[in-house]
Amino acid sequence: MKKKLYFIFPLIILIIALISAGVYLYIKKTDDNWQSKLSKKIESYQEVIEDSSSSFESVETANDWLISWAKSKDVSYTKYGKNVLVMARKSSEDYKSEPTTILFCNYDTNNPSGSVNNIALAMAILKSNIDFGELKVIFVGDKDRDFRGIHSIPSEEIGDNSSIFVLASGNKQMYSLMTGGEKAYDISKEISYEDRKKDVAIKISITGAPGGVPDTKISNYPNGVVTIANFLAKMQSDAINFELASFTGGNSSSLYPSSAEAIIVVNKDDVDRITAKLDSLKENFVEKYSDDFEETVLNYEEVSQLPEKVIEKSDSSKLLSLIYTMIDGIYYKDEEGEVVSISSINMVNTGSEKMEIKMNISGLSSAKLGEMEQNISTLAGLSEFSIKNTKTIPIWSKSNVSDFAKDIKEYYKRYTSDELEFVNSVPSQPTSVLSSSFKIPNIIGITSTDNSVTDDGCVIMTYLMGDKKIL
C-alpha cells in the first residue's frame, strides 16, 4: 500500500504542475493576444488617419470624419457646439463600481499629422474587446494650439471623480505631472517698398521639414525661417549687397515652420560670389540635417521674372537683424542640465502692408518666461517693431503625487517591468486649461512618440483592466 502511495503522490504533483503550467500558458497567451491586437489596431488606425489627414484641416471636416467612423463602428457619440465630440463606451458588468476614465485628444487643424498617434491610440482602446469600466474619448479641435475648444465641454461630461489621460504626440515619451506655460507673439512693422535696382533674382527655399510643436529638441530642428534669415543677415554684415523682394515661411505662431522661402535680387556681377556662399550653406545644411530629416531640402535657383518692387533697405535690414538677434532654441537649462525654457521663431511674412514675425516661448519657470518676454519686447522695440501677445497658457503642475499617479506608476511597472519616472513637459499641454476649467483631481499628460504609442496604449489598458485581470 505504501508503495502505491509513494507512486501516486508524485503523479498527483506532476498532474497539478502540468495543469498550472497549462493555465499559466493559457493566461499568458490570452494576455499576449490582447496586447498584440491593440498594437495591430493602433497601427491600422494610424494608417487610416494618415490617409485621411486632409479631413483634419478644419474642425468641421474632422468632426464629419470622426462621426462617420463612430457610426461605422457602432460607437455612441455626442457633439457639443463646433469643437467638441465625445465618444463613449459603457462599463462592463464587473467594472460598474469603477470611476469613469477619459482619454482627451486635442487636434490642431494647422498640424493634422501631429495628432495621428493619440487619435489612433484612443480609437484602438475604445474598440478593444477587453472588459473594463466606463470610457469616454473627448475630441477637441483647435487652431494654433489655443485649446479654446475645451471651454465648450459640458461639466457633466467630465464629472467629479473621472480619471483623465491627456494624450499628445511628440519627439520624447513623457508621463507628466507638470506642463509648461506658453506665450505667443505677433511682432510686426509697416513695410515700405522701393523700385528694384538690381538685375538677377534668386529664390532660396527650404521645404519638407516635418513641422510640429516646438520642444526640448528644438536646437536640432531645421527651421527654414531662421536658417534663411541668418544667412541673409550674415551677407548684410559682410557688406554683400542684395535687395529683399519677399520672405515667407510657416503658418502658425505655435508650430515649427515646415517651409520657408526668400527672393533676393542681386547684381549680375555678384551672382558667382553669392551662389558660392549658397553652395556652402547647402552643404552645411545637408551635413547637419540629412540623417534625421531626409525629406528636408534646401535649394536655390535664379528666377526669370524679376519683381518690380523690393522692400526698402532699412526695413529689410531691421527684419533680418531682429530674427538674427532673437533666440530660437533652448533659453535656459537648470543645474542638472534639464531644459527649463525654449523660444521658437515659427513664422515670417512680408505682405503688402506689413512685415510680420510670429513666435512663441514655453517654459516651466514663470521667471524665465518673464525674462524671455522682456528680451523679445526690447529687441522688437529697438528694431521699431510692435509686439502683441496673442496667447497665454499658464504653467500647470500637481503639487502632490496623487493616488491616481501612484496607480499609473504601478500599472506602468506591471506592464513594462520598469520604474516610471514622471517627466515635466516644457511645451504647454491641454492639462492647464482642463484643470482650470473643471474640478479634476485625477489627471496626467502622456506624450507618445511613434515608437512608444503602442506601449502607452498598453499601459492605459493595463490601468483600465486593473486587478480584475491577471497579467
VMD Tcl script that draws the C-alpha trace (Angstrom):
set ca {
  {0.00 0.00 0.00}
  {2.81 2.39 0.90}
  {4.49 1.69 -2.43}
  {1.29 2.66 -4.22}
  {1.08 5.90 -2.22}
  {4.71 6.71 -2.97}
  {3.87 6.30 -6.63}
  {0.55 8.22 -6.53}
  {1.81 11.35 -4.69}
  {4.46 12.28 -7.29}
  {1.91 11.60 -10.01}
  {-0.60 13.96 -8.38}
  {2.07 16.65 -8.01}
  {3.05 16.21 -11.65}
  {-0.58 16.50 -12.79}
  {-1.09 19.67 -10.70}
  {2.10 21.15 -12.13}
  {1.01 20.39 -15.68}
  {-2.43 21.87 -15.09}
  {-0.88 25.00 -13.52}
  {1.52 25.36 -16.41}
  {-1.33 24.97 -18.85}
  {-3.40 27.62 -17.07}
  {-0.39 29.95 -16.97}
  {0.31 29.44 -20.66}
  {-3.36 29.98 -21.48}
  {-3.45 33.21 -19.48}
  {-0.16 34.36 -20.97}
  {-1.39 33.57 -24.46}
  {-4.60 35.49 -23.76}
  {-2.67 38.47 -22.41}
  {-0.20 38.44 -25.28}
  {-3.20 38.27 -27.57}
  {-4.82 41.50 -26.28}
  {-1.51 43.32 -26.47}
  {-0.91 42.12 -30.00}
  {-4.46 43.02 -31.02}
  {-4.15 46.50 -29.53}
  {-0.85 47.05 -31.33}
  {-2.39 46.00 -34.65}
  {-5.42 48.22 -34.07}
  {-3.24 51.24 -33.32}
  {-1.14 50.61 -36.41}
  {-4.24 50.16 -38.55}
  {-5.86 53.36 -37.29}
  {-2.61 55.28 -37.77}
  {-2.66 54.35 -41.45}
  {-6.35 55.23 -41.80}
  {-5.93 58.63 -40.11}
  {-2.77 59.45 -42.09}
  {-4.62 58.67 -45.32}
  {-7.42 60.98 -44.16}
  {-5.19 63.76 -42.79}
  {-6.76 66.35 -45.10}
  {-10.03 65.83 -43.20}
  {-8.36 67.28 -40.10}
  {-7.51 70.60 -41.76}
  {-10.76 72.06 -40.44}
  {-12.86 71.30 -37.37}
  {-15.98 70.77 -39.49}
  {-14.45 68.12 -41.75}
  {-12.68 66.49 -38.80}
  {-15.99 66.12 -36.95}
  {-17.60 64.67 -40.06}
  {-14.81 62.11 -40.37}
  {-14.88 61.16 -36.68}
  {-18.68 60.85 -36.65}
  {-18.55 58.68 -39.77}
  {-16.03 56.42 -38.04}
  {-18.18 56.23 -34.88}
  {-21.25 55.26 -36.89}
  {-19.35 52.58 -38.79}
  {-18.07 51.09 -35.51}
  {-21.38 51.41 -33.63}
  {-19.82 53.81 -31.11}
  {-22.14 56.26 -29.35}
  {-21.22 59.94 -29.63}
  {-22.43 63.40 -28.70}
  {-21.41 66.64 -30.39}
  {-21.19 69.90 -28.44}
  {-21.00 73.11 -30.40}
  {-18.42 73.33 -33.15}
  {-15.30 71.96 -31.48}
  {-16.20 69.10 -29.14}
  {-17.10 65.49 -29.89}
  {-17.48 62.92 -27.09}
  {-17.48 59.19 -27.79}
  {-18.46 56.77 -25.03}
  {-18.28 53.11 -24.15}
  {-20.37 51.69 -21.31}
  {-18.82 49.86 -18.40}
  {-18.52 46.08 -18.47}
  {-20.54 44.32 -15.77}
  {-17.59 43.57 -13.47}
  {-16.43 47.20 -13.54}
  {-19.67 49.02 -12.69}
  {-18.20 50.44 -9.49}
  {-15.08 51.84 -11.19}
  {-14.85 55.60 -11.92}
  {-15.05 56.87 -15.49}
  {-11.82 57.10 -17.45}
  {-11.43 59.84 -20.05}
  {-8.96 59.92 -22.93}
  {-8.58 63.54 -24.02}
  {-7.49 64.10 -27.63}
  {-6.82 67.62 -28.84}
  {-6.09 68.06 -32.55}
  {-4.79 71.18 -34.28}
  {-6.10 71.98 -37.74}
  {-2.77 73.67 -38.53}
  {-0.95 70.43 -37.73}
  {-3.12 67.42 -38.73}
  {-0.24 64.94 -38.71}
  {0.61 65.88 -35.12}
  {-2.48 64.13 -33.75}
  {-2.30 60.82 -35.61}
  {-0.80 58.82 -32.74}
  {-3.10 59.97 -29.95}
  {-6.28 59.65 -32.02}
  {-5.25 56.16 -33.19}
  {-4.45 55.13 -29.61}
  {-7.82 56.37 -28.33}
  {-9.76 54.65 -31.11}
  {-7.94 51.36 -30.57}
  {-8.74 51.33 -26.84}
  {-12.32 52.41 -27.47}
  {-12.84 49.42 -29.78}
  {-10.93 46.89 -27.68}
  {-12.80 43.68 -26.85}
  {-11.36 43.60 -23.32}
  {-13.66 44.31 -20.36}
  {-13.14 47.49 -18.34}
  {-15.05 50.41 -16.84}
  {-16.85 53.32 -18.48}
  {-14.65 55.06 -21.03}
  {-15.06 58.39 -22.77}
  {-12.92 59.84 -25.52}
  {-13.17 63.61 -25.85}
  {-12.01 65.04 -29.17}
  {-11.46 68.81 -29.23}
  {-10.46 70.67 -32.37}
  {-8.47 73.89 -32.21}
  {-6.17 76.06 -34.27}
  {-2.72 77.30 -33.30}
  {-2.81 75.28 -30.05}
  {-5.03 77.75 -28.23}
  {-7.10 74.99 -26.52}
  {-10.15 77.26 -26.52}
  {-12.44 74.42 -27.54}
  {-12.07 72.97 -24.04}
  {-14.46 75.65 -22.76}
  {-17.24 74.06 -24.84}
  {-17.08 70.75 -22.93}
  {-20.10 70.40 -20.59}
  {-19.10 69.80 -16.98}
  {-21.28 66.68 -16.80}
  {-19.07 65.00 -19.40}
  {-16.07 65.44 -17.11}
  {-17.73 64.59 -13.79}
  {-16.16 64.89 -10.34}
  {-14.28 61.61 -9.99}
  {-13.12 60.87 -13.52}
  {-9.53 59.97 -14.29}
  {-8.18 61.79 -17.33}
  {-5.31 60.87 -19.63}
  {-4.39 63.89 -21.76}
  {-2.87 62.40 -24.91}
  {-0.31 64.20 -27.05}
  {2.29 63.37 -29.67}
  {5.92 64.45 -29.60}
  {9.57 63.57 -30.06}
  {10.02 62.29 -26.50}
  {7.90 59.87 -24.49}
  {6.70 61.56 -21.30}
  {4.29 60.91 -18.45}
  {3.89 64.39 -16.99}
  {2.54 65.92 -13.79}
  {3.81 69.34 -14.85}
  {3.45 71.08 -18.21}
  {4.93 74.33 -19.38}
  {3.38 77.72 -19.74}
  {3.32 79.27 -23.19}
  {3.06 82.71 -24.72}
  {2.71 83.53 -28.40}
  {3.55 86.84 -30.06}
  {2.78 88.71 -33.25}
  {5.66 91.10 -33.99}
  {5.04 93.48 -36.89}
  {6.04 96.67 -38.63}
  {4.61 98.63 -41.52}
  {6.52 97.88 -44.68}
  {7.82 100.27 -47.33}
  {8.80 99.36 -50.88}
  {11.10 100.90 -53.44}
  {11.92 100.32 -57.10}
  {14.22 97.42 -57.85}
  {17.75 98.48 -58.85}
  {19.49 95.13 -59.35}
  {19.03 92.65 -62.17}
  {19.19 88.96 -61.08}
  {16.54 87.38 -58.83}
  {17.41 84.31 -56.74}
  {14.90 82.24 -54.79}
  {16.18 80.47 -51.67}
  {13.88 77.80 -50.24}
  {13.75 75.16 -47.54}
  {10.97 72.59 -47.88}
  {9.88 69.27 -46.41}
  {10.52 69.98 -42.73}
  {8.15 67.96 -40.53}
  {6.65 70.84 -38.56}
  {5.09 70.05 -35.20}
  {5.20 71.50 -31.71}
  {8.48 73.13 -30.58}
  {10.01 71.04 -27.80}
  {13.29 70.44 -25.98}
  {14.88 69.11 -29.18}
  {14.40 72.49 -30.82}
  {18.13 73.04 -31.41}
  {18.16 70.04 -33.75}
  {15.19 71.18 -35.85}
  {15.76 72.53 -39.40}
  {14.00 75.88 -39.04}
  {13.85 77.33 -42.55}
  {12.84 80.81 -41.37}
  {15.84 81.11 -39.07}
  {18.30 79.44 -41.47}
  {17.47 81.77 -44.36}
  {17.27 84.89 -42.16}
  {20.64 84.17 -40.56}
  {22.23 83.59 -43.97}
  {20.92 86.89 -45.32}
  {21.85 88.75 -42.12}
  {25.39 87.41 -42.45}
  {25.54 88.65 -46.05}
  {24.44 92.06 -44.76}
  {27.21 92.13 -42.19}
  {29.73 91.07 -44.87}
  {28.63 94.05 -46.99}
  {27.34 91.85 -49.82}
  {24.63 93.91 -51.46}
  {21.23 92.45 -52.23}
  {17.61 93.56 -52.25}
  {14.95 91.56 -50.41}
  {11.82 91.16 -52.51}
  {9.91 88.79 -50.22}
  {10.34 86.45 -47.27}
  {7.69 83.94 -46.14}
  {7.63 80.82 -44.00}
  {5.45 78.96 -41.52}
  {1.74 79.40 -40.87}
  {1.41 79.49 -37.09}
  {2.88 81.18 -34.04}
  {2.99 77.88 -32.14}
  {4.24 75.33 -34.67}
  {7.60 74.82 -36.33}
  {7.67 76.11 -39.93}
  {7.63 73.27 -42.45}
  {8.94 75.52 -45.22}
  {10.37 78.97 -45.90}
  {11.25 80.99 -48.99}
  {13.02 84.26 -49.73}
  {13.54 86.04 -53.04}
  {16.52 88.34 -53.27}
  {17.73 90.48 -56.17}
  {21.45 90.95 -56.79}
  {23.82 92.49 -59.31}
  {24.85 90.06 -62.02}
  {28.49 90.68 -61.12}
  {27.81 89.30 -57.62}
  {25.98 86.14 -58.70}
  {29.01 83.84 -58.61}
  {30.08 85.05 -55.17}
  {26.58 84.69 -53.72}
  {25.92 81.26 -55.27}
  {29.24 80.07 -53.85}
  {28.02 81.09 -50.40}
  {24.69 79.38 -51.07}
  {26.52 76.20 -52.08}
  {28.39 76.31 -48.79}
  {25.12 76.91 -46.90}
  {23.52 73.95 -48.67}
  {26.48 71.68 -47.94}
  {26.42 72.57 -44.23}
  {22.64 72.14 -44.11}
  {22.84 68.66 -45.63}
  {25.63 67.65 -43.27}
  {23.68 68.80 -40.22}
  {20.17 67.57 -41.05}
  {20.19 64.89 -43.75}
  {20.43 61.91 -41.38}
  {17.38 62.83 -39.30}
  {15.40 64.88 -41.83}
  {15.82 63.16 -45.17}
  {12.88 64.96 -46.79}
  {14.00 68.45 -45.75}
  {15.73 70.14 -48.66}
  {17.50 73.48 -49.13}
  {17.57 74.76 -52.71}
  {18.21 77.94 -54.63}
  {17.56 78.96 -58.22}
  {17.51 82.01 -60.43}
  {14.02 83.39 -61.07}
  {13.26 84.60 -64.57}
  {10.50 87.02 -63.56}
  {12.02 89.99 -61.78}
  {9.93 91.78 -59.14}
  {9.15 95.41 -59.89}
  {9.39 96.44 -56.24}
  {11.61 95.35 -53.35}
  {11.48 96.06 -49.62}
  {13.24 99.27 -48.64}
  {16.75 98.54 -47.42}
  {16.18 99.96 -43.94}
  {13.11 97.77 -43.42}
  {14.67 94.56 -44.72}
  {17.77 95.17 -42.57}
  {15.63 95.61 -39.46}
  {13.64 92.45 -40.21}
  {16.68 90.25 -40.76}
  {18.61 91.72 -37.84}
  {15.67 91.17 -35.49}
  {15.32 87.49 -36.42}
  {19.09 87.08 -36.16}
  {19.28 88.55 -32.64}
  {16.24 86.78 -31.17}
  {16.73 83.38 -29.57}
  {15.46 80.37 -31.46}
  {16.31 77.35 -29.34}
  {16.93 76.49 -25.72}
  {16.82 79.56 -23.49}
  {17.69 78.05 -20.11}
  {18.77 74.76 -18.52}
  {18.80 74.04 -14.79}
  {21.81 72.88 -12.78}
  {21.12 69.26 -13.73}
  {21.15 70.10 -17.42}
  {17.39 69.76 -17.85}
  {15.74 72.16 -20.28}
  {13.54 74.69 -18.49}
  {12.53 77.08 -21.27}
  {12.65 77.41 -25.05}
  {11.96 80.09 -27.65}
  {10.85 79.39 -31.21}
  {10.56 81.67 -34.27}
  {7.83 79.99 -36.28}
  {6.60 82.34 -38.99}
  {7.66 85.27 -41.14}
  {5.66 87.09 -43.79}
  {6.31 90.22 -45.82}
  {2.85 91.12 -47.02}
  {1.70 94.16 -48.94}
  {1.23 96.34 -45.85}
  {3.42 94.93 -43.08}
  {6.21 92.54 -42.31}
  {5.38 90.11 -39.57}
  {7.13 87.61 -37.30}
  {5.24 85.09 -35.19}
  {6.90 83.17 -32.38}
  {6.25 81.50 -29.07}
  {8.03 80.79 -25.80}
  {7.45 77.84 -23.47}
  {8.82 77.02 -20.06}
  {8.47 75.55 -16.60}
  {9.51 78.75 -14.81}
  {7.40 81.90 -14.64}
  {10.56 83.92 -14.03}
  {12.23 82.61 -17.19}
  {9.09 83.20 -19.23}
  {9.09 86.77 -17.94}
  {12.76 87.22 -18.86}
  {12.18 85.95 -22.39}
  {9.17 88.20 -22.87}
  {11.16 91.23 -21.73}
  {14.04 90.37 -24.08}
  {11.70 89.92 -27.05}
  {9.91 93.19 -26.29}
  {13.22 95.07 -26.01}
  {14.64 93.68 -29.26}
  {11.39 94.36 -31.12}
  {11.35 97.94 -29.85}
  {14.95 98.56 -30.92}
  {14.01 97.49 -34.46}
  {10.85 99.64 -34.37}
  {8.52 96.63 -34.43}
  {5.34 96.50 -32.38}
  {4.62 93.38 -30.33}
  {1.30 91.81 -29.40}
  {0.76 88.88 -27.03}
  {-1.75 86.63 -28.85}
  {-1.91 83.66 -26.48}
  {-1.11 82.87 -22.85}
  {-1.32 79.39 -21.32}
  {-0.29 79.12 -17.67}
  {2.09 76.55 -16.20}
  {0.30 73.51 -14.78}
  {1.57 71.20 -12.06}
  {0.34 68.74 -9.47}
  {1.87 69.79 -6.16}
  {1.46 66.31 -4.71}
  {1.69 62.91 -6.37}
  {-1.91 61.69 -6.21}
  {-3.11 58.13 -5.67}
  {-4.01 58.16 -9.36}
  {-0.42 58.95 -10.32}
  {0.81 56.22 -7.99}
  {-1.58 53.79 -9.67}
  {-0.15 54.75 -13.06}
  {3.35 54.04 -11.77}
  {2.20 50.64 -10.54}
  {0.47 49.66 -13.77}
  {3.35 51.01 -15.87}
  {5.72 48.74 -13.97}
  {3.26 45.85 -14.21}
  {3.26 46.12 -17.99}
  {6.86 47.19 -18.73}
  {8.71 45.83 -15.65}
  {10.40 49.26 -15.46}
  {10.03 52.08 -12.97}
  {8.13 55.09 -14.30}
  {9.76 58.47 -13.86}
  {7.48 61.43 -14.39}
  {8.98 63.97 -16.79}
  {7.98 67.62 -16.94}
  {6.74 68.71 -20.36}
  {8.29 72.03 -21.40}
  {5.72 72.53 -24.20}
  {2.28 73.52 -22.94}
  {-0.46 70.89 -22.94}
  {-4.27 70.99 -22.54}
  {-3.81 69.89 -18.90}
  {-3.53 73.53 -17.86}
  {-6.81 74.66 -19.42}
  {-8.64 71.48 -18.38}
  {-7.56 71.84 -14.76}
  {-8.55 75.50 -14.59}
  {-11.93 74.84 -16.25}
  {-13.03 71.76 -14.30}
  {-12.55 70.15 -10.92}
  {-10.27 67.26 -11.89}
  {-8.39 65.51 -9.08}
  {-7.01 62.77 -11.35}
  {-5.20 63.94 -14.47}
  {-1.94 63.09 -16.20}
  {-0.36 64.05 -19.51}
  {1.07 61.36 -21.78}
  {3.21 62.34 -24.76}
  {3.71 59.46 -27.18}
  {6.32 59.05 -29.88}
  {5.96 56.87 -32.97}
  {7.92 54.20 -31.10}
  {6.13 54.44 -27.75}
  {2.47 54.83 -28.72}
  {1.72 51.09 -28.54}
  {3.38 50.73 -25.13}
  {1.50 53.78 -23.87}
  {-1.75 52.26 -25.09}
  {-0.95 49.00 -23.31}
  {-0.17 50.87 -20.08}
  {-3.54 52.63 -20.24}
  {-5.26 49.31 -20.96}
  {-3.48 47.71 -18.01}
  {-4.78 50.53 -15.82}
  {-8.31 50.11 -17.20}
  {-8.33 46.36 -16.52}
  {-6.92 46.88 -13.04}
  {-6.68 43.96 -10.64}
  {-9.60 42.09 -12.18}
  {-7.36 40.78 -14.95}
  {-4.37 38.52 -14.32}
  {-1.33 39.95 -16.09}
}
mol new
graphics top color blue
foreach p $ca { graphics top sphere $p radius 0.5 }
foreach p [lrange $ca 0 end-1] q [lrange $ca 1 end] { graphics top cylinder $p $q radius 0.2 }
display resetview
